[in-house]
Amino acid sequence: MLDSHTHLDIAVGGEDRLPDEHEVDAEIAAAAAVGVTRLVQVGVDVASSQWSAALAARHPSVLAAVAVHPNEAGAGAATPEALAEIDRLAALPRVRAVGETGLDRFRTGPEGWAAQEASFRGHIAVAKRHGIALVIHDRDAHQEVLRVLDDEGLPEHTVFHCFSGDAAFARQCLDRGAVLSFAGTLTFGNAGYLREAAALAPLDQLLVETDSPFLTPAPHRGRPNSSRLVPHTVRALAEVTGTDLEQLCHQLTATAERVFGPWHD
């Protein structure tokens, strides 16, 4: 099994420091002990993107995604110099996605929307230029995200990270060829609309993630999330889709390798 979206730097080190190699290796080993042997480590700014690329380069279980997060972009962090560094990192062999990028109308106010959209368009261009996946952060911006994607054209592999829409929005994304990645929110009691969206998706357009240390699945809500907890979401996804658990694990892994490429040579 895999975790298609994790923030090991934050999950292990917290907001104030970067963890050392031994701490990160222990967290990766804890995930592997429950069968989660493929991780995508996701950057949210230049520093965390550089850290993510370095971790992927040294660890065979990890691939990296690099980007300036939409809320950082809305605050002015997506400078030409920052985007140039994301572009440089995207050329590295173990960096397999540009993200998380997109639009966030929840934490960023109207004064930051133009900068956020310009950053999103710039990240789409980087993903296309390097022929790697695009990982989208979409919060309270469903139709705006689709408008930008339709303007720019979707990269071959486009993932809606922590999919948060209903079945109708899922259909719009799926019809464009996008992959929907579900996090621990799928297990929440009030998330019937997410389960309806997941049930609508073909198995080859589904992924699973933690977004750790955030969005911890039931029954562990209220505690920090980690990649070793992704099996809870996988089981929920198997139930929602009516799929045999082993079959689903094989399919999710195959989809992840189609989207991000192989973890191991």
TAUR-V649329 format. One record per helix or strand of 3 or more residues. SS is the DSSP state (alpha for helix, beta for strand). FROM is the first residue (numbers start at 0). TO is the last residue. If there is no record, write none. Layout:
# TAUR-V649329
ss->SS from->FROM to->TO
ss->SS from->FROM to->TO
This chain:
# TAUR-V649329
ss->beta from->1 to->5
ss->alpha from->7 to->12
ss->alpha from->20 to->32
ss->beta from->37 to->41
ss->alpha from->45 to->57
ss->beta from->61 to->65
ss->alpha from->69 to->73
ss->alpha from->79 to->89
ss->beta from->94 to->103
ss->alpha from->109 to->129
ss->beta from->132 to->138
ss->alpha from->141 to->151
ss->beta from->157 to->159
ss->alpha from->166 to->174
ss->beta from->178 to->181
ss->alpha from->183 to->186
ss->alpha from->191 to->199
ss->alpha from->202 to->204
ss->beta from->205 to->207
ss->alpha from->226 to->240
ss->alpha from->244 to->259
